[in-house]
Amino acid sequence: MWKNVHVVELVVFAVLFVAVSAMGFVAARWRRPATMEHLDEWGLGGRNFGSWITWFLIGGDLYTAYTFVAVPALVFGAGALGFYAVPYTIILYPIFFLILIRLWSVSHKHRLVTPADFVRVRFGSPTLALLVAITGIVATMPYIALQLVGIEAVLKTIGLTGDSTVARHLPIIIAFAILAAYTYQSGLRAPALIAFVKDSLIYVVILAAIIILPTKLGGWDGIFSAADAKFQASANPADGVLLNANNQLQYISLALGSALALFLYPHSVTGVLASKNRNVIKRNMSALPAYSLLLGLLALLGFAAIAAKVTPLPGTKAPDTNTVVPLLFQGQFPAWFAGVAFAAIGIGALVPAAIMSIAAANLFTRNIYREYLNKEATPAQEAKVSKITSLVVKVGALLCIILLDPQFSIDLQLIGGVIILQTLPSVAIGLFTRWFHKGALIAGWVAGMAFGMWMLYNVSNATRDHFAGSNFPLSKLGFDTKMTIYAGLVAVVANLVVAALGTVLLRAFKVADGTDGTARPDYFVDEDEPQGAATPTEAAVA
Amino acid sequence: MGEPAPPAPDPAGDRSPWNWLLIIPIVVPLIPALFNAIEPKLFGFPLFYWLQLAFIVLGVTTTTVVYQMTKRRGAASGGDR
């Protein structure tokens, strides 16, 4: 069924993959709790991870396999614009530092597991919490699917591809079945343990690539001139080794919008809530940028691929640029080392995919199952429901890849970023102020969603009429300019305006607001301070 | 509803003037005028690339300073494993 398979690469890849999977199963015994039948254990690893584990876990969580193939692919295709990942991951941490620390404290105090739990207790509104939960689940699914796109880029390069559906998808189904099984058994402990291996591999591979590749490709000077020559020759006005007047706003709004979106994703919150105290989080905010350096260097491999004259493998319609980095390794390094690099990407997909499915499952359990289906759920029932939901979520992501064009998953992910941003007013701003009225937040969410979708629908390029990116042309809002801007950021501004006006109106008409179940000191508590009622929802309702 | 816990002993919460320092690494990387140029090059890297990579160091430095200045002393801090 598979011809032209690169055997050495495949063997190295498979051996490392299997070894890591075994670790995933053993992880259930690591720092073994009295019982796994509790969401704090299965879903948050016991809420007790120290600085090192948190560093690997959050690093493995935020810097996904997809990032590792897609960012260089973007740099390969568009040049400077693709480098937005660097400012994005720089401004991320100061923002995390200020916001997530408060979320950790209030979650510790009230035993919260998800961002929607927080909204529930803060605004006393199950409806608003439901909206936040659904937004999180919907935004996370295509993100998981993209991890599969990352693995597929590698498998394709190894040669595990073909015309039939089975030939193309069987390896990924096997990989995902293994992932689903050990996540089911070990919960968050599995990705936490695997992240050590994944990140060590990634660091070794990237450092080797950054040191060796320039010597083969005429130094960095040569690499940048090759890239410049390619972009000069291309017809696309938006590409180049520098930004131009029309895409600078896009660059910074995309960096800012992506940073604001990232900590709203449920899987980021899961990683943070699993750490044991405030200092662990703060310390990590200054240590995590080590990954940003890695990502920045990796992005430059997109230029190295231009200099090495890499031609991407064919995709369903256009060439699949996600194969650029795998092909670069295949062409420039011995087969065994390419195998190690591929394993790093493959395993790199498993860590975030596991955390994301756990986070989505927790949202379902806490904010849908417990809120609407079984109000008396015991911790054991919650853990059980989450475990099963994590399987469902993974099957859903798998179906996305098998049934839909991969391009469609990428589009969905783009939409995911825009919609998750619409939870900013209730989750992030809610951590600082209770000023907004719950009804106005719901109205703002609706407005932001609608406006965001409308903008994405109206983004076109040479080959596609709709949903062709997130770079919304300001001319469509009546501005006389060719500048584009990240649609998500504009949508969240609209959301905030509606929420603010709505709050003023609802207050003027004295419409009843929800009860705030939190108190100001809750946002500063640390590990040694007492935890409040185990059931925040009841506290808020009673 | 249940009465909230008595006020924490630290009424100032986590406010600290040091936090303002975090504005720098949020704002500086978002000013393309600072880095959108080829010259001066460094080790073959155009300014656009090496300066933005250097901003990572700026981010690390400021967050480290703020962490050191705002961390809770005496508590079972850090939690190295």
Interface residues (C-beta under 8 A of the other chain):
Chain A: G50 S51 W52 I53 A80 F83 V86 P87 I90 I91 Y93 P94 I95 F97 L98 I101 R102 P214 G219 W220 D221 G222 I223 F224 V241 L242 L243 Q248 Y251 I252 A255 L256 K276 N277 R278 N279 V280 K282 R283 M285 S286 A287 P289 S292 L293 G296 L297 L300 T515 G517 T518 A519 R520 P521 D522 Y523 F524 V525 D526 E527 D528 E529 P530 G532 A533 A539 A540 V541 A542
Chain B: M1 G2 P4 A5 P7 A8 D10 P11 G13 D14 N19 L22 I23 P25 I26 P29 L30 I31 P32 N36 A37 I38 K41 F43 G44 F45 P46 F48 Y49 Q52 L53 F55 I56 L58 G59 V60 T62 T63 T64 V66 Y67 T70 K71 R72 A75 A76 S77 G78 G79 D80 R81
